[in-house]
Amino acid sequence: MKNVIFILTSFAILVGVSCREEKTKTEKIIIEKQVETPKPENSDGTSFSIDKEGVEFSNKKGDKKTEININ
């Protein structure tokens, strides 16, 4: 009698474990958003930018303005 209960219990556990749904697949959603680059302001200060065309450095203090472009 103990063997029969042991076998039925083992069978019930085996069925319960094998029928459980696996949640191993996950989907990742990537959302890309275009971002506008801010336009440079015409105020006093220093500006430095690097892009595929080269490097630009500019400095403005009052009416004096210095620009350096390296292509």
PDB file of N, CA, C and O in Angstrom, chain B, residues numbered from 101:
ATOM      1  N   MET B 101       0.818  -1.185   0.000  1.00  0.00           N
ATOM      2  CA  MET B 101       0.000   0.000   0.000  1.00  0.00           C
ATOM      3  C   MET B 101       0.873   1.264   0.000  1.00  0.00           C
ATOM      4  O   MET B 101       0.547   2.232  -0.688  1.00  0.00           O
ATOM      5  N   LYS B 102       1.960   1.268   0.752  1.00  0.00           N
ATOM      6  CA  LYS B 102       2.838   2.425   0.793  1.00  0.00           C
ATOM      7  C   LYS B 102       3.519   2.639  -0.557  1.00  0.00           C
ATOM      8  O   LYS B 102       3.743   3.779  -0.964  1.00  0.00           O
ATOM      9  N   ASN B 103       3.848   1.555  -1.249  1.00  0.00           N
ATOM     10  CA  ASN B 103       4.483   1.670  -2.558  1.00  0.00           C
ATOM     11  C   ASN B 103       3.537   2.281  -3.586  1.00  0.00           C
ATOM     12  O   ASN B 103       3.961   3.063  -4.437  1.00  0.00           O
ATOM     13  N   VAL B 104       2.257   1.926  -3.508  1.00  0.00           N
ATOM     14  CA  VAL B 104       1.276   2.459  -4.455  1.00  0.00           C
ATOM     15  C   VAL B 104       1.108   3.963  -4.233  1.00  0.00           C
ATOM     16  O   VAL B 104       1.059   4.723  -5.199  1.00  0.00           O
ATOM     17  N   ILE B 105       1.021   4.397  -2.990  1.00  0.00           N
ATOM     18  CA  ILE B 105       0.894   5.824  -2.691  1.00  0.00           C
ATOM     19  C   ILE B 105       2.146   6.570  -3.142  1.00  0.00           C
ATOM     20  O   ILE B 105       2.055   7.663  -3.702  1.00  0.00           O
ATOM     21  N   PHE B 106       3.302   5.985  -2.898  1.00  0.00           N
ATOM     22  CA  PHE B 106       4.557   6.588  -3.329  1.00  0.00           C
ATOM     23  C   PHE B 106       4.610   6.723  -4.845  1.00  0.00           C
ATOM     24  O   PHE B 106       5.035   7.760  -5.355  1.00  0.00           O
ATOM     25  N   ILE B 107       4.196   5.714  -5.556  1.00  0.00           N
ATOM     26  CA  ILE B 107       4.209   5.733  -7.031  1.00  0.00           C
ATOM     27  C   ILE B 107       3.216   6.771  -7.550  1.00  0.00           C
ATOM     28  O   ILE B 107       3.543   7.531  -8.461  1.00  0.00           O
ATOM     29  N   LEU B 108       1.999   6.815  -6.980  1.00  0.00           N
ATOM     30  CA  LEU B 108       1.004   7.789  -7.432  1.00  0.00           C
ATOM     31  C   LEU B 108       1.453   9.223  -7.126  1.00  0.00           C
ATOM     32  O   LEU B 108       1.245  10.124  -7.938  1.00  0.00           O
ATOM     33  N   THR B 109       2.060   9.431  -5.971  1.00  0.00           N
ATOM     34  CA  THR B 109       2.569  10.756  -5.632  1.00  0.00           C
ATOM     35  C   THR B 109       3.683  11.177  -6.578  1.00  0.00           C
ATOM     36  O   THR B 109       3.718  12.321  -7.031  1.00  0.00           O
ATOM     37  N   SER B 110       4.588  10.261  -6.878  1.00  0.00           N
ATOM     38  CA  SER B 110       5.675  10.545  -7.818  1.00  0.00           C
ATOM     39  C   SER B 110       5.127  10.857  -9.200  1.00  0.00           C
ATOM     40  O   SER B 110       5.607  11.771  -9.870  1.00  0.00           O
ATOM     41  N   PHE B 111       4.129  10.104  -9.627  1.00  0.00           N
ATOM     42  CA  PHE B 111       3.523  10.327 -10.939  1.00  0.00           C
ATOM     43  C   PHE B 111       2.844  11.697 -10.987  1.00  0.00           C
ATOM     44  O   PHE B 111       2.958  12.403 -11.988  1.00  0.00           O
ATOM     45  N   ALA B 112       2.143  12.079  -9.924  1.00  0.00           N
ATOM     46  CA  ALA B 112       1.454  13.369  -9.873  1.00  0.00           C
ATOM     47  C   ALA B 112       2.465  14.521  -9.921  1.00  0.00           C
ATOM     48  O   ALA B 112       2.234  15.521 -10.600  1.00  0.00           O
ATOM     49  N   ILE B 113       3.573  14.382  -9.207  1.00  0.00           N
ATOM     50  CA  ILE B 113       4.611  15.421  -9.238  1.00  0.00           C
ATOM     51  C   ILE B 113       5.236  15.501 -10.618  1.00  0.00           C
ATOM     52  O   ILE B 113       5.484  16.599 -11.116  1.00  0.00           O
ATOM     53  N   LEU B 114       5.494  14.371 -11.246  1.00  0.00           N
ATOM     54  CA  LEU B 114       6.083  14.335 -12.586  1.00  0.00           C
ATOM     55  C   LEU B 114       5.169  15.009 -13.603  1.00  0.00           C
ATOM     56  O   LEU B 114       5.634  15.784 -14.440  1.00  0.00           O
ATOM     57  N   VAL B 115       3.868  14.718 -13.534  1.00  0.00           N
ATOM     58  CA  VAL B 115       2.906  15.327 -14.464  1.00  0.00           C
ATOM     59  C   VAL B 115       2.819  16.832 -14.210  1.00  0.00           C
ATOM     60  O   VAL B 115       2.759  17.617 -15.157  1.00  0.00           O
ATOM     61  N   GLY B 116       2.813  17.233 -12.952  1.00  0.00           N
ATOM     62  CA  GLY B 116       2.732  18.656 -12.627  1.00  0.00           C
ATOM     63  C   GLY B 116       3.929  19.435 -13.126  1.00  0.00           C
ATOM     64  O   GLY B 116       3.778  20.557 -13.609  1.00  0.00           O
ATOM     65  N   VAL B 117       5.117  18.861 -13.019  1.00  0.00           N
ATOM     66  CA  VAL B 117       6.329  19.549 -13.462  1.00  0.00           C
ATOM     67  C   VAL B 117       6.422  19.573 -14.978  1.00  0.00           C
ATOM     68  O   VAL B 117       6.850  20.576 -15.550  1.00  0.00           O
ATOM     69  N   SER B 118       6.036  18.506 -15.634  1.00  0.00           N
ATOM     70  CA  SER B 118       6.183  18.441 -17.092  1.00  0.00           C
ATOM     71  C   SER B 118       5.130  19.262 -17.821  1.00  0.00           C
ATOM     72  O   SER B 118       5.373  19.662 -18.959  1.00  0.00           O
ATOM     73  N   CYS B 119       3.991  19.529 -17.235  1.00  0.00           N
ATOM     74  CA  CYS B 119       2.928  20.292 -17.903  1.00  0.00           C
ATOM     75  C   CYS B 119       3.013  21.788 -17.624  1.00  0.00           C
ATOM     76  O   CYS B 119       2.235  22.561 -18.182  1.00  0.00           O
ATOM     77  N   ARG B 120       3.918  22.198 -16.796  1.00  0.00           N
ATOM     78  CA  ARG B 120       4.050  23.613 -16.480  1.00  0.00           C
ATOM     79  C   ARG B 120       4.583  24.359 -17.705  1.00  0.00           C
ATOM     80  O   ARG B 120       5.475  23.875 -18.401  1.00  0.00           O
ATOM     81  N   GLU B 121       4.016  25.552 -17.956  1.00  0.00           N
ATOM     82  CA  GLU B 121       4.451  26.350 -19.099  1.00  0.00           C
ATOM     83  C   GLU B 121       5.775  27.021 -18.789  1.00  0.00           C
ATOM     84  O   GLU B 121       5.990  27.527 -17.687  1.00  0.00           O
ATOM     85  N   GLU B 122       6.648  27.018 -19.763  1.00  0.00           N
ATOM     86  CA  GLU B 122       7.936  27.670 -19.606  1.00  0.00           C
ATOM     87  C   GLU B 122       7.848  29.076 -20.195  1.00  0.00           C
ATOM     88  O   GLU B 122       7.307  29.268 -21.285  1.00  0.00           O
ATOM     89  N   LYS B 123       8.380  30.049 -19.473  1.00  0.00           N
ATOM     90  CA  LYS B 123       8.368  31.438 -19.941  1.00  0.00           C
ATOM     91  C   LYS B 123       9.795  31.891 -20.195  1.00  0.00           C
ATOM     92  O   LYS B 123      10.261  32.872 -19.615  1.00  0.00           O
ATOM     93  N   THR B 124      10.480  31.173 -21.062  1.00  0.00           N
ATOM     94  CA  THR B 124      11.869  31.509 -21.328  1.00  0.00           C
ATOM     95  C   THR B 124      12.007  32.521 -22.461  1.00  0.00           C
ATOM     96  O   THR B 124      13.011  33.229 -22.532  1.00  0.00           O
ATOM     97  N   LYS B 125      11.016  32.603 -23.348  1.00  0.00           N
ATOM     98  CA  LYS B 125      11.109  33.539 -24.456  1.00  0.00           C
ATOM     99  C   LYS B 125      10.609  34.903 -24.021  1.00  0.00           C
ATOM    100  O   LYS B 125       9.510  35.037 -23.484  1.00  0.00           O
ATOM    101  N   THR B 126      11.433  35.912 -24.259  1.00  0.00           N
ATOM    102  CA  THR B 126      11.028  37.284 -24.001  1.00  0.00           C
ATOM    103  C   THR B 126      11.342  38.107 -25.239  1.00  0.00           C
ATOM    104  O   THR B 126      12.355  37.903 -25.907  1.00  0.00           O
ATOM    105  N   GLU B 127      10.453  39.033 -25.524  1.00  0.00           N
ATOM    106  CA  GLU B 127      10.652  39.910 -26.675  1.00  0.00           C
ATOM    107  C   GLU B 127      11.066  41.282 -26.186  1.00  0.00           C
ATOM    108  O   GLU B 127      10.512  41.810 -25.222  1.00  0.00           O
ATOM    109  N   LYS B 128      12.034  41.844 -26.854  1.00  0.00           N
ATOM    110  CA  LYS B 128      12.465  43.197 -26.545  1.00  0.00           C
ATOM    111  C   LYS B 128      11.987  44.107 -27.661  1.00  0.00           C
ATOM    112  O   LYS B 128      12.174  43.821 -28.844  1.00  0.00           O
ATOM    113  N   ILE B 129      11.381  45.183 -27.270  1.00  0.00           N
ATOM    114  CA  ILE B 129      10.913  46.170 -28.236  1.00  0.00           C
ATOM    115  C   ILE B 129      11.801  47.394 -28.111  1.00  0.00           C
ATOM    116  O   ILE B 129      11.926  47.978 -27.034  1.00  0.00           O
ATOM    117  N   ILE B 130      12.413  47.775 -29.216  1.00  0.00           N
ATOM    118  CA  ILE B 130      13.300  48.933 -29.241  1.00  0.00           C
ATOM    119  C   ILE B 130      12.612  50.038 -30.019  1.00  0.00           C
ATOM    120  O   ILE B 130      12.231  49.858 -31.176  1.00  0.00           O
ATOM    121  N   ILE B 131      12.459  51.171 -29.377  1.00  0.00           N
ATOM    122  CA  ILE B 131      11.827  52.316 -30.023  1.00  0.00           C
ATOM    123  C   ILE B 131      12.901  53.374 -30.255  1.00  0.00           C
ATOM    124  O   ILE B 131      13.543  53.846 -29.317  1.00  0.00           O
ATOM    125  N   GLU B 132      13.080  53.731 -31.514  1.00  0.00           N
ATOM    126  CA  GLU B 132      14.061  54.748 -31.858  1.00  0.00           C
ATOM    127  C   GLU B 132      13.330  56.040 -32.183  1.00  0.00           C
ATOM    128  O   GLU B 132      12.352  56.047 -32.932  1.00  0.00           O
ATOM    129  N   LYS B 133      13.813  57.121 -31.616  1.00  0.00           N
ATOM    130  CA  LYS B 133      13.184  58.410 -31.829  1.00  0.00           C
ATOM    131  C   LYS B 133      14.220  59.394 -32.328  1.00  0.00           C
ATOM    132  O   LYS B 133      15.307  59.502 -31.761  1.00  0.00           O
ATOM    133  N   GLN B 134      13.888  60.106 -33.380  1.00  0.00           N
ATOM    134  CA  GLN B 134      14.784  61.112 -33.919  1.00  0.00           C
ATOM    135  C   GLN B 134      14.808  62.306 -32.979  1.00  0.00           C
ATOM    136  O   GLN B 134      13.759  62.806 -32.573  1.00  0.00           O
ATOM    137  N   VAL B 135      15.978  62.751 -32.643  1.00  0.00           N
ATOM    138  CA  VAL B 135      16.140  63.883 -31.739  1.00  0.00           C
ATOM    139  C   VAL B 135      16.727  65.049 -32.521  1.00  0.00           C
ATOM    140  O   VAL B 135      17.730  64.908 -33.221  1.00  0.00           O
ATOM    141  N   GLU B 136      16.087  66.194 -32.388  1.00  0.00           N
ATOM    142  CA  GLU B 136      16.594  67.380 -33.070  1.00  0.00           C
ATOM    143  C   GLU B 136      17.796  67.920 -32.310  1.00  0.00           C
ATOM    144  O   GLU B 136      17.797  67.996 -31.082  1.00  0.00           O
ATOM    145  N   THR B 137      18.816  68.293 -33.072  1.00  0.00           N
ATOM    146  CA  THR B 137      19.982  68.901 -32.432  1.00  0.00           C
ATOM    147  C   THR B 137      19.668  70.361 -32.145  1.00  0.00           C
ATOM    148  O   THR B 137      19.100  71.051 -32.991  1.00  0.00           O
ATOM    149  N   PRO B 138      20.024  70.826 -30.989  1.00  0.00           N
ATOM    150  CA  PRO B 138      19.722  72.227 -30.671  1.00  0.00           C
ATOM    151  C   PRO B 138      20.538  73.168 -31.554  1.00  0.00           C
ATOM    152  O   PRO B 138      21.712  72.928 -31.834  1.00  0.00           O
ATOM    153  N   LYS B 139      19.891  74.225 -31.975  1.00  0.00           N
ATOM    154  CA  LYS B 139      20.572  75.213 -32.809  1.00  0.00           C
ATOM    155  C   LYS B 139      21.433  76.102 -31.927  1.00  0.00           C
ATOM    156  O   LYS B 139      21.025  76.484 -30.830  1.00  0.00           O
ATOM    157  N   PRO B 140      22.619  76.429 -32.409  1.00  0.00           N
ATOM    158  CA  PRO B 140      23.490  77.268 -31.578  1.00  0.00           C
ATOM    159  C   PRO B 140      22.903  78.672 -31.416  1.00  0.00           C
ATOM    160  O   PRO B 140      22.369  79.258 -32.358  1.00  0.00           O
ATOM    161  N   GLU B 141      23.016  79.179 -30.216  1.00  0.00           N
ATOM    162  CA  GLU B 141      22.522  80.521 -29.928  1.00  0.00           C
ATOM    163  C   GLU B 141      23.602  81.542 -30.252  1.00  0.00           C
ATOM    164  O   GLU B 141      24.793  81.236 -30.212  1.00  0.00           O
ATOM    165  N   ASN B 142      23.184  82.729 -30.564  1.00  0.00           N
ATOM    166  CA  ASN B 142      24.121  83.802 -30.869  1.00  0.00           C
ATOM    167  C   ASN B 142      24.407  84.612 -29.603  1.00  0.00           C
ATOM    168  O   ASN B 142      24.137  85.811 -29.545  1.00  0.00           O
ATOM    169  N   SER B 143      24.945  83.950 -28.613  1.00  0.00           N
ATOM    170  CA  SER B 143      25.279  84.646 -27.374  1.00  0.00           C
ATOM    171  C   SER B 143      26.764  84.494 -27.102  1.00  0.00           C
ATOM    172  O   SER B 143      27.456  83.730 -27.776  1.00  0.00           O
ATOM    173  N   ASP B 144      27.240  85.215 -26.125  1.00  0.00           N
ATOM    174  CA  ASP B 144      28.647  85.131 -25.755  1.00  0.00           C
ATOM    175  C   ASP B 144      28.940  83.741 -25.185  1.00  0.00           C
ATOM    176  O   ASP B 144      28.103  83.143 -24.509  1.00  0.00           O
ATOM    177  N   GLY B 145      30.129  83.246 -25.467  1.00  0.00           N
ATOM    178  CA  GLY B 145      30.526  81.962 -24.922  1.00  0.00           C
ATOM    179  C   GLY B 145      31.399  81.199 -25.885  1.00  0.00           C
ATOM    180  O   GLY B 145      31.859  81.732 -26.894  1.00  0.00           O
ATOM    181  N   THR B 146      31.618  79.949 -25.560  1.00  0.00           N
ATOM    182  CA  THR B 146      32.482  79.091 -26.354  1.00  0.00           C
ATOM    183  C   THR B 146      31.666  77.924 -26.897  1.00  0.00           C
ATOM    184  O   THR B 146      30.837  77.359 -26.185  1.00  0.00           O
ATOM    185  N   SER B 147      31.896  77.569 -28.134  1.00  0.00           N
ATOM    186  CA  SER B 147      31.199  76.465 -28.783  1.00  0.00           C
ATOM    187  C   SER B 147      32.227  75.496 -29.350  1.00  0.00           C
ATOM    188  O   SER B 147      33.234  75.912 -29.924  1.00  0.00           O
ATOM    189  N   PHE B 148      31.970  74.209 -29.186  1.00  0.00           N
ATOM    190  CA  PHE B 148      32.872  73.169 -29.683  1.00  0.00           C
ATOM    191  C   PHE B 148      32.012  72.053 -30.228  1.00  0.00           C
ATOM    192  O   PHE B 148      31.158  71.532 -29.512  1.00  0.00           O
ATOM    193  N   SER B 149      32.216  71.665 -31.499  1.00  0.00           N
ATOM    194  CA  SER B 149      31.433  70.574 -32.066  1.00  0.00           C
ATOM    195  C   SER B 149      32.318  69.689 -32.940  1.00  0.00           C
ATOM    196  O   SER B 149      33.232  70.155 -33.620  1.00  0.00           O
ATOM    197  N   ILE B 150      32.010  68.402 -32.895  1.00  0.00           N
ATOM    198  CA  ILE B 150      32.729  67.411 -33.694  1.00  0.00           C
ATOM    199  C   ILE B 150      31.682  66.652 -34.496  1.00  0.00           C
ATOM    200  O   ILE B 150      30.695  66.176 -33.934  1.00  0.00           O
ATOM    201  N   ASP B 151      31.888  66.536 -35.798  1.00  0.00           N
ATOM    202  CA  ASP B 151      31.012  65.725 -36.633  1.00  0.00           C
ATOM    203  C   ASP B 151      31.836  65.063 -37.723  1.00  0.00           C
ATOM    204  O   ASP B 151      33.065  65.131 -37.708  1.00  0.00           O
ATOM    205  N   LYS B 152      31.160  64.424 -38.666  1.00  0.00           N
ATOM    206  CA  LYS B 152      31.897  63.670 -39.693  1.00  0.00           C
ATOM    207  C   LYS B 152      32.646  64.579 -40.670  1.00  0.00           C
ATOM    208  O   LYS B 152      33.522  64.116 -41.400  1.00  0.00           O
ATOM    209  N   GLU B 153      32.307  65.860 -40.684  1.00  0.00           N
ATOM    210  CA  GLU B 153      32.992  66.793 -41.573  1.00  0.00           C
ATOM    211  C   GLU B 153      34.233  67.410 -40.943  1.00  0.00           C
ATOM    212  O   GLU B 153      35.072  67.956 -41.659  1.00  0.00           O
ATOM    213  N   GLY B 154      34.369  67.340 -39.638  1.00  0.00           N
ATOM    214  CA  GLY B 154      35.537  67.914 -38.989  1.00  0.00           C
ATOM    215  C   GLY B 154      35.222  68.444 -37.617  1.00  0.00           C
ATOM    216  O   GLY B 154      34.241  68.050 -36.987  1.00  0.00           O
ATOM    217  N   VAL B 155      36.076  69.353 -37.158  1.00  0.00           N
ATOM    218  CA  VAL B 155      35.954  69.938 -35.829  1.00  0.00           C
ATOM    219  C   VAL B 155      35.761  71.441 -35.975  1.00  0.00           C
ATOM    220  O   VAL B 155      36.428  72.075 -36.793  1.00  0.00           O
ATOM    221  N   GLU B 156      34.849  72.018 -35.187  1.00  0.00           N
ATOM    222  CA  GLU B 156      34.621  73.456 -35.216  1.00  0.00           C
ATOM    223  C   GLU B 156      34.716  73.985 -33.786  1.00  0.00           C
ATOM    224  O   GLU B 156      34.108  73.445 -32.861  1.00  0.00           O
ATOM    225  N   PHE B 157      35.486  75.043 -33.634  1.00  0.00           N
ATOM    226  CA  PHE B 157      35.644  75.705 -32.346  1.00  0.00           C
ATOM    227  C   PHE B 157      35.381  77.175 -32.564  1.00  0.00           C
ATOM    228  O   PHE B 157      35.982  77.786 -33.447  1.00  0.00           O
ATOM    229  N   SER B 158      34.494  77.754 -31.774  1.00  0.00           N
ATOM    230  CA  SER B 158      34.241  79.190 -31.909  1.00  0.00           C
ATOM    231  C   SER B 158      34.122  79.814 -30.520  1.00  0.00           C
ATOM    232  O   SER B 158      33.665  79.190 -29.562  1.00  0.00           O
ATOM    233  N   ASN B 159      34.545  81.048 -30.456  1.00  0.00           N
ATOM    234  CA  ASN B 159      34.546  81.793 -29.209  1.00  0.00           C
ATOM    235  C   ASN B 159      34.012  83.190 -29.511  1.00  0.00           C
ATOM    236  O   ASN B 159      34.448  83.826 -30.471  1.00  0.00           O
ATOM    237  N   LYS B 160      33.072  83.670 -28.700  1.00  0.00           N
ATOM    238  CA  LYS B 160      32.506  84.992 -28.919  1.00  0.00           C
ATOM    239  C   LYS B 160      32.452  85.731 -27.594  1.00  0.00           C
ATOM    240  O   LYS B 160      31.957  85.221 -26.588  1.00  0.00           O
ATOM    241  N   LYS B 161      32.972  86.939 -27.625  1.00  0.00           N
ATOM    242  CA  LYS B 161      32.926  87.797 -26.445  1.00  0.00           C
ATOM    243  C   LYS B 161      32.598  89.203 -26.928  1.00  0.00           C
ATOM    244  O   LYS B 161      33.456  89.910 -27.457  1.00  0.00           O
ATOM    245  N   GLY B 162      31.337  89.596 -26.736  1.00  0.00           N
ATOM    246  CA  GLY B 162      30.906  90.911 -27.216  1.00  0.00           C
ATOM    247  C   GLY B 162      30.877  90.936 -28.735  1.00  0.00           C
ATOM    248  O   GLY B 162      30.242  90.094 -29.369  1.00  0.00           O
ATOM    249  N   ASP B 163      31.582  91.927 -29.321  1.00  0.00           N
ATOM    250  CA  ASP B 163      31.638  92.050 -30.784  1.00  0.00           C
ATOM    251  C   ASP B 163      32.759  91.215 -31.380  1.00  0.00           C
ATOM    252  O   ASP B 163      32.806  91.048 -32.598  1.00  0.00           O
ATOM    253  N   LYS B 164      33.647  90.693 -30.577  1.00  0.00           N
ATOM    254  CA  LYS B 164      34.780  89.905 -31.067  1.00  0.00           C
ATOM    255  C   LYS B 164      34.386  88.436 -31.169  1.00  0.00           C
ATOM    256  O   LYS B 164      33.848  87.856 -30.227  1.00  0.00           O
ATOM    257  N   LYS B 165      34.662  87.851 -32.321  1.00  0.00           N
ATOM    258  CA  LYS B 165      34.310  86.449 -32.539  1.00  0.00           C
ATOM    259  C   LYS B 165      35.481  85.740 -33.205  1.00  0.00           C
ATOM    260  O   LYS B 165      36.066  86.261 -34.155  1.00  0.00           O
ATOM    261  N   THR B 166      35.822  84.566 -32.715  1.00  0.00           N
ATOM    262  CA  THR B 166      36.908  83.759 -33.282  1.00  0.00           C
ATOM    263  C   THR B 166      36.331  82.414 -33.671  1.00  0.00           C
ATOM    264  O   THR B 166      35.642  81.781 -32.871  1.00  0.00           O
ATOM    265  N   GLU B 167      36.600  81.967 -34.891  1.00  0.00           N
ATOM    266  CA  GLU B 167      36.164  80.653 -35.354  1.00  0.00           C
ATOM    267  C   GLU B 167      37.327  79.884 -35.906  1.00  0.00           C
ATOM    268  O   GLU B 167      38.157  80.427 -36.635  1.00  0.00           O
ATOM    269  N   ILE B 168      37.390  78.596 -35.554  1.00  0.00           N
ATOM    270  CA  ILE B 168      38.414  77.706 -36.088  1.00  0.00           C
ATOM    271  C   ILE B 168      37.724  76.459 -36.605  1.00  0.00           C
ATOM    272  O   ILE B 168      37.010  75.787 -35.861  1.00  0.00           O
ATOM    273  N   ASN B 169      37.932  76.147 -37.873  1.00  0.00           N
ATOM    274  CA  ASN B 169      37.376  74.955 -38.484  1.00  0.00           C
ATOM    275  C   ASN B 169      38.505  74.048 -38.945  1.00  0.00           C
ATOM    276  O   ASN B 169      39.406  74.496 -39.654  1.00  0.00           O
ATOM    277  N   ILE B 170      38.472  72.788 -38.556  1.00  0.00           N
ATOM    278  CA  ILE B 170      39.473  71.804 -38.997  1.00  0.00           C
ATOM    279  C   ILE B 170      38.715  70.729 -39.759  1.00  0.00           C
ATOM    280  O   ILE B 170      37.873  70.027 -39.198  1.00  0.00           O
ATOM    281  N   ASN B 171      39.027  70.608 -41.056  1.00  0.00           N
ATOM    282  CA  ASN B 171      38.354  69.611 -41.905  1.00  0.00           C
ATOM    283  C   ASN B 171      39.296  68.488 -42.244  1.00  0.00           C
ATOM    284  O   ASN B 171      38.914  67.554 -42.949  1.00  0.00           O
TER     285      ASN B 171
END
